[in-house]
């Protein structure tokens, strides 16, 4: 999955960017749970993208 597609999906579902980390961006879902998204990869492996969506509460 492309990083921009993943971020678009997160925003559409109410998640918000919280801050930059060293290697990851930190996002927050609508319930306040924080999760990480790789910052330096253009294409995120499908298993990792699914885990990010699960951490965000979207799966």
DRENTORBA-747064 format. One line per 5 residues: number of its first residue (from 1); for each residue x, y, z of C-alpha. Coordinates in steps of 0.001 Angstrom, whole numbers, plus 500000, padded with zeros to 6 digits. Layout:
// DRENTORBA-747064
NUM) X:Y:Z  ...
***
This chain:
// DRENTORBA-747064
1) 500000:500000:500000  501240:503453:499170  501931:505659:502225  499732:508477:500922  496814:506041:500404
6) 497197:504781:503969  497318:508316:505403  494258:509305:503348  492362:506293:504712  493367:507212:508278
11) 492209:510825:507869  488895:509771:506296  488218:507614:509364  488872:510362:511899  492536:509715:512774
16) 494780:512718:513263  498489:513263:512870  499968:513884:516328  503747:514379:515922  506916:513341:514102
21) 509142:510747:515698  512672:509829:514650  511683:507112:512154  507891:507088:512489  505038:509544:512490
26) 502761:509246:515495  499009:509297:514799  496015:509248:517123  492694:507535:516469  489356:509146:517481
31) 489393:507265:520821  492797:508748:521723  494982:505657:521111  498349:506487:519537  500000:504367:516853
36) 503013:504642:514560  503301:504934:510776  506668:504572:509040  507778:507930:507697  510610:507007:505327
41) 508964:504311:503203  507065:505155:500065  505398:501727:499843  504365:500053:503082  504193:496224:503023
46) 500628:494902:503117  501060:493094:506452  502408:496250:508072  499621:498368:506566  497014:495929:507916
51) 498595:496089:511388  498567:499910:511288  494874:499857:510350  494215:497373:513165  496083:499603:515655
56) 494009:502539:514418  490817:500587:515141  489787:500359:511485  489977:496570:511138
***
